[in-house]
Amino acid sequence: MNKQIYDLKELFEISKSLNSTLDFTILIDSLLLICMAQLKVLKVGLFVRKHLDSDEFSLHRNYTGFDIDHALTYAIPESHDLIKLFNNKYGCYTLNDIRNENVSLEDLAPVTNLEPSLLVPLQAQGKINGIIMMGERIEEGEFDSYEKEYILNVASLASIAINNAGLFEMATTDMMTKLKLKHYLFSILNEWLGNARISQDFSLLMFDIDFFKRVNDTYGHSCGDMVLKYVARILLDNIRSSDVAARYGGEEFVILVSQPGKNMALKIAERIRKTIEESEIIYKEQILKITISCGVVCYEHGLDISSEHMIDRADKALYHSKQAGRNRITFSEK
C-alpha cells in the first residue's frame, strides 16, 4: 500500500513536469529523463512523428544511452503491423511478445538490433502518437505486471503531453512549409532577447528567394509553392533542434541560431546558400535553378535593443545582398 501511494505521488509529479511546457524539444528531453529515473533503465528512446504530417514514427535525436548508427534510419511506418497491434491491444511489449502476436519485425532490423527490453506505445484520443523504447534495466529480471501497469500510466501522461504539444505546434506552424509562423518567431525572439541580456548571445538570419516573382509568373503559383517548400526543407535540414526557422512572409524566411558568434552564423548561412545554389528543382519536366540572398545580424551582449531593431538590421543587410547582385550573404556590422 505504501508503494502504491508513493507511486501515485510520483505520477502526479510526472504529470506536472510533462505538462509544464508546450515546447516539443523541452518536453522530449524531460520525458527521456523521467523514463530513465522512474523506470530504472540505462537507455531510452522515443519514436515520434518528425513532422506534423509525417507517416512514420522516427527516433531522430530523441534518445539517450543507445549506440546509434547514423547511417541507418530508425523509423516505424504508421502503416506497419506493429502499430496496428498497439492500436488493437494496447500494452507493453517485449520483442518476443510482439513475435508471439504474429507480427513480423524483419523490416525493422535497425530498431530490433538495438535490443530494446520493452516497447511502450503512447496513445491519445484513440491514436498512437509515439512509442517509448527502453533499453536494459538497472535491476536484473523482466518487468512484472505491476511495473508494466506503472509504465503504462507514465505513457498515458506522456501521450497527453505530446498531443497538447502537437496542437500547439499546429497553431504556430505554417502548414505548407512546416516552418514557424511570424507571430511565434517574434515571441521567441523577444524571449531570447530577454535571456541574452543576462547570459548568452544569438544570431538572426534573414533569407529571401531571388527572383521569386519570376518563378510564379513563368510557371504558376503551384510551382512557386513547390519552391517555397523545397527551400523550407533545406532550412530545416540545416538547423538544430534548439534553433528556430520561420516563414517571415511571402518568400522571406528567418532563422534564429541559438549558438552565439558571427562565424557560426555565417557558416550556417553559407551552407544553406550553397546547398540551394547547387540544387535542381524539377517541375513538370522543367529543371529550375534558384538562389537565395541573406542578411545576418548577431545580438551583442549587454545592448538594450528590441526585436524590431534586430529584424530591421537583418532586413537592411539582406537588401544590401540584393543590391550587390543577389545569391550572397551580408553581415550587419555593429
C-alpha positions as CSV (number, residue, x, y, z in Angstrom):
1,M,0.0,0.0,0.0
2,N,2.8,2.4,0.9
3,K,4.5,1.8,-2.5
4,Q,1.2,2.4,-4.3
5,I,0.8,5.7,-2.5
6,Y,4.4,6.7,-3.3
7,D,3.9,5.7,-7.0
8,L,0.7,7.8,-7.2
9,K,2.6,10.8,-5.8
10,E,5.4,10.2,-8.4
11,L,2.8,10.1,-11.2
12,F,1.4,13.4,-10.0
13,E,4.8,15.0,-10.1
14,I,5.5,13.5,-13.5
15,S,2.2,14.9,-14.8
16,K,3.1,18.4,-13.6
17,S,6.5,18.1,-15.2
18,L,5.3,16.9,-18.5
19,N,2.5,19.5,-18.7
20,S,4.7,22.4,-17.7
21,T,5.8,23.1,-21.3
22,L,4.4,23.1,-24.8
23,D,7.9,23.3,-26.3
24,F,8.3,19.9,-28.0
25,T,12.1,19.8,-27.6
26,I,12.0,20.5,-23.9
27,L,9.1,18.0,-23.5
28,I,11.0,15.2,-25.1
29,D,14.2,15.8,-23.0
30,S,12.0,15.8,-19.9
31,L,10.3,12.6,-20.9
32,L,13.6,10.8,-21.5
33,L,15.0,11.8,-18.1
34,I,11.7,10.7,-16.4
35,C,11.8,7.3,-18.1
36,M,15.4,6.7,-17.1
37,A,14.8,7.8,-13.5
38,Q,11.4,6.3,-12.8
39,L,11.6,3.1,-14.9
40,K,15.2,2.4,-13.9
41,V,16.6,1.8,-17.4
42,L,20.1,2.7,-18.8
43,K,18.8,3.5,-22.2
44,V,15.6,5.1,-23.5
45,G,14.4,6.4,-26.9
46,L,11.2,8.0,-28.2
47,F,9.7,7.4,-31.6
48,V,7.6,10.4,-32.7
49,R,6.5,12.0,-35.9
50,K,9.3,14.1,-37.2
51,H,6.8,16.5,-38.8
52,L,3.1,17.1,-38.3
53,D,2.2,15.3,-41.5
54,S,4.8,12.5,-41.2
55,D,3.5,9.0,-41.9
56,E,6.1,7.3,-39.7
57,F,7.5,7.4,-36.2
58,S,11.2,8.3,-36.1
59,L,13.8,8.0,-33.4
60,H,15.7,11.0,-34.9
61,R,17.6,12.7,-32.0
62,N,15.2,11.6,-29.2
63,Y,17.3,9.0,-27.4
64,T,19.9,8.6,-24.7
65,G,22.2,5.7,-24.0
66,F,21.7,3.8,-27.2
67,D,24.6,3.3,-29.6
68,I,23.1,4.7,-32.8
69,D,24.4,4.1,-36.3
70,H,23.7,7.4,-38.0
71,A,24.0,5.8,-41.4
72,L,20.8,3.8,-40.7
73,T,17.2,5.0,-40.5
74,Y,15.3,4.2,-37.2
75,A,11.7,4.6,-38.1
76,I,8.4,2.7,-37.8
77,P,5.8,3.4,-40.5
78,E,2.4,4.2,-39.3
79,S,1.0,1.5,-41.6
80,H,3.2,-1.2,-40.0
81,D,1.5,-4.2,-38.4
82,L,3.3,-3.2,-35.1
83,I,1.2,0.0,-35.0
84,K,-1.9,-2.0,-35.7
85,L,-1.1,-4.3,-32.8
86,F,-0.6,-1.3,-30.5
87,N,-3.9,0.1,-31.5
88,N,-5.8,-3.1,-31.1
89,K,-4.1,-4.5,-28.0
90,Y,-2.7,-1.6,-26.0
91,G,0.1,-2.6,-23.6
92,C,3.8,-3.0,-23.0
93,Y,5.6,-5.4,-25.3
94,T,8.9,-7.2,-25.4
95,L,10.2,-8.3,-28.8
96,N,9.2,-11.8,-28.1
97,D,5.7,-10.7,-27.1
98,I,5.4,-9.0,-30.5
99,R,6.5,-12.0,-32.4
100,N,4.1,-14.2,-30.4
101,E,1.3,-11.9,-31.8
102,N,2.5,-13.0,-35.3
103,V,3.9,-9.5,-36.1
104,S,7.0,-9.7,-38.3
105,L,9.8,-7.4,-37.3
106,E,12.2,-8.3,-40.1
107,D,11.8,-4.9,-41.9
108,L,12.6,-3.1,-38.6
109,A,16.1,-4.6,-38.2
110,P,17.7,-1.2,-37.2
111,V,15.2,-1.0,-34.3
112,T,15.4,-4.6,-33.2
113,N,19.2,-4.6,-33.4
114,L,19.2,-2.1,-30.5
115,E,17.7,-4.9,-28.4
116,P,15.1,-3.0,-26.5
117,S,13.8,-4.5,-23.3
118,L,10.3,-3.1,-23.8
119,L,8.3,-1.1,-26.4
120,V,5.5,1.0,-25.0
121,P,3.1,2.8,-27.3
122,L,1.8,6.3,-26.5
123,Q,-1.9,6.6,-27.2
124,A,-4.0,9.8,-27.2
125,Q,-7.6,10.2,-28.4
126,G,-7.6,6.6,-29.7
127,K,-4.5,7.0,-31.9
128,I,-0.8,6.1,-31.4
129,N,1.3,9.3,-31.2
130,G,4.6,7.8,-30.1
131,I,6.5,4.8,-28.9
132,I,8.8,4.6,-25.9
133,M,11.8,2.2,-26.4
134,M,13.5,1.1,-23.3
135,G,16.9,-0.5,-23.1
136,E,18.4,-2.8,-20.5
137,R,17.2,-2.5,-16.9
138,I,19.4,-1.4,-14.0
139,E,17.9,-4.2,-12.0
140,E,18.0,-7.8,-13.3
141,G,15.0,-9.6,-14.4
142,E,11.9,-8.7,-16.5
143,F,9.3,-6.1,-15.7
144,D,6.5,-7.6,-13.6
145,S,2.7,-6.9,-14.1
146,Y,2.7,-4.0,-11.5
147,E,5.7,-2.4,-13.1
148,K,4.1,-2.6,-16.6
149,E,1.0,-1.0,-15.3
150,Y,3.0,1.8,-13.8
151,I,4.9,2.2,-17.1
152,L,1.6,2.4,-19.0
153,N,0.4,5.2,-16.6
154,V,3.6,7.1,-17.4
155,A,3.0,6.5,-21.1
156,S,-0.6,7.8,-20.8
157,L,0.7,11.1,-19.2
158,A,3.4,11.4,-21.9
159,S,0.9,10.8,-24.7
160,I,-1.4,13.6,-23.4
161,A,1.5,16.0,-23.1
162,I,2.8,15.1,-26.6
163,N,-0.8,15.6,-28.0
164,N,-1.0,19.0,-26.4
165,A,2.4,20.0,-27.8
166,G,1.3,18.8,-31.2
167,L,-1.8,21.0,-31.0
168,F,0.4,24.0,-30.1
169,E,2.7,23.1,-32.9
170,M,-0.2,23.2,-35.4
171,A,-1.2,26.6,-34.1
172,T,2.3,28.1,-34.5
173,T,3.3,26.4,-37.8
174,D,2.8,27.4,-41.4
175,M,1.3,24.2,-42.7
176,M,2.7,24.5,-46.2
177,T,6.4,25.0,-45.4
178,K,6.3,23.4,-41.9
179,L,8.2,26.5,-40.6
180,K,7.1,28.6,-37.7
181,L,4.7,31.5,-38.1
182,K,5.7,35.1,-37.8
183,H,3.9,35.8,-34.5
184,Y,5.7,32.8,-32.9
185,L,9.0,34.0,-34.3
186,F,8.6,37.3,-32.5
187,S,7.5,35.7,-29.3
188,I,10.7,33.5,-29.3
189,L,12.9,36.4,-30.4
190,N,11.6,38.6,-27.5
191,E,12.2,35.7,-25.1
192,W,15.8,35.2,-26.4
193,L,16.5,38.9,-26.2
194,G,15.5,38.8,-22.5
195,N,17.8,35.8,-21.9
196,A,20.6,37.3,-23.9
197,R,20.8,40.5,-21.9
198,I,21.6,38.2,-18.9
199,S,23.7,35.5,-20.5
200,Q,24.1,34.0,-24.0
201,D,24.1,35.8,-27.3
202,F,22.5,34.5,-30.5
203,S,22.2,35.3,-34.2
204,L,19.4,36.1,-36.7
205,L,19.5,35.1,-40.3
206,M,17.0,36.5,-42.9
207,F,16.7,34.9,-46.3
208,D,14.8,35.9,-49.5
209,I,14.4,33.7,-52.6
210,D,15.9,35.6,-55.6
211,F,13.6,36.5,-58.5
212,F,10.7,34.5,-56.9
213,K,8.1,36.6,-58.7
214,R,9.6,35.4,-62.0
215,V,9.0,31.8,-60.9
216,N,5.4,32.5,-60.2
217,D,4.8,34.5,-63.4
218,T,6.6,31.9,-65.6
219,Y,5.5,28.6,-64.1
220,G,2.5,29.4,-61.9
221,H,1.8,29.5,-58.2
222,S,1.8,25.7,-57.8
223,C,5.4,25.8,-58.9
224,G,6.1,28.7,-56.5
225,D,4.6,26.7,-53.7
226,M,6.9,23.8,-54.6
227,V,9.9,26.1,-54.5
228,L,8.9,27.5,-51.1
229,K,8.5,24.0,-49.6
230,Y,11.9,23.0,-51.1
231,V,13.7,25.9,-49.6
232,A,12.0,25.4,-46.2
233,R,13.1,21.8,-46.2
234,I,16.7,22.8,-46.7
235,L,16.4,25.4,-43.9
236,L,15.1,22.7,-41.5
237,D,17.7,20.2,-42.5
238,N,20.5,22.7,-41.7
239,I,19.5,23.8,-38.2
240,R,19.5,22.1,-34.8
241,S,16.5,21.4,-32.6
242,S,17.5,24.4,-30.4
243,D,17.2,26.8,-33.4
244,V,14.0,28.3,-34.8
245,A,13.2,28.6,-38.5
246,A,10.2,30.7,-39.5
247,R,8.4,31.9,-42.6
248,Y,8.5,35.7,-42.2
249,G,6.2,36.4,-45.2
250,G,5.9,35.5,-48.8
251,E,9.3,34.2,-49.9
252,E,11.2,35.6,-46.9
253,F,12.4,33.3,-44.1
254,V,14.1,33.9,-40.7
255,I,16.3,31.6,-38.7
256,L,17.2,32.2,-35.0
257,V,20.5,30.5,-34.2
258,S,21.0,29.7,-30.6
259,Q,24.7,29.3,-30.7
260,P,26.4,32.7,-30.5
261,G,29.1,34.1,-32.7
262,K,29.5,35.7,-36.2
263,N,31.5,32.7,-37.5
264,M,28.8,30.2,-36.7
265,A,26.0,32.3,-38.1
266,L,27.9,32.9,-41.4
267,K,28.8,29.2,-41.6
268,I,25.1,28.1,-41.4
269,A,24.0,30.9,-43.8
270,E,26.7,29.9,-46.4
271,R,25.8,26.2,-46.1
272,I,22.2,26.9,-46.8
273,R,23.0,29.4,-49.7
274,K,25.4,26.9,-51.3
275,T,23.0,23.9,-50.9
276,I,20.2,25.8,-52.7
277,E,22.5,27.2,-55.4
278,E,23.7,23.7,-56.2
279,S,20.3,22.1,-56.2
280,E,17.9,21.5,-59.0
281,I,14.1,21.5,-58.7
282,I,12.1,19.6,-61.3
283,Y,8.7,20.9,-62.1
284,K,6.7,19.3,-65.0
285,E,9.9,18.1,-66.6
286,Q,11.4,21.6,-66.3
287,I,14.7,22.0,-64.4
288,L,14.7,25.1,-62.2
289,K,17.7,26.6,-60.6
290,I,17.2,29.1,-57.7
291,T,19.3,31.1,-55.4
292,I,18.8,33.0,-52.2
293,S,20.2,36.1,-50.6
294,C,20.8,36.6,-46.9
295,G,21.3,39.2,-44.2
296,V,22.9,38.2,-40.9
297,V,22.9,40.0,-37.5
298,C,24.3,38.9,-34.2
299,Y,23.0,40.1,-30.9
300,E,25.6,42.0,-29.0
301,H,25.7,41.2,-25.3
302,G,24.6,43.9,-23.0
303,L,22.7,46.0,-25.5
304,D,19.1,47.0,-24.8
305,I,17.7,46.5,-28.3
306,S,14.3,45.4,-29.5
307,S,13.2,42.6,-31.7
308,E,12.1,45.1,-34.3
309,H,15.7,46.6,-34.3
310,M,17.3,43.2,-34.9
311,I,14.8,42.4,-37.7
312,D,15.5,45.9,-39.3
313,R,19.2,45.3,-39.2
314,A,18.9,41.9,-40.8
315,D,16.5,43.3,-43.4
316,K,18.9,46.1,-44.4
317,A,21.8,43.5,-44.7
318,L,19.5,41.4,-46.9
319,Y,18.7,44.4,-49.0
320,H,22.5,45.0,-49.4
321,S,22.9,41.4,-50.7
322,K,20.1,42.0,-53.2
323,Q,21.7,45.3,-54.4
324,A,25.1,43.7,-54.7
325,G,24.0,41.1,-57.1
326,R,22.0,38.5,-55.1
327,N,23.0,35.0,-54.2
328,R,25.2,36.3,-51.4
329,I,25.4,36.9,-47.7
330,T,25.8,40.3,-45.9
331,F,26.7,40.6,-42.3
332,S,25.3,43.6,-40.4
333,E,28.2,45.2,-38.6
334,K,27.7,46.9,-35.2
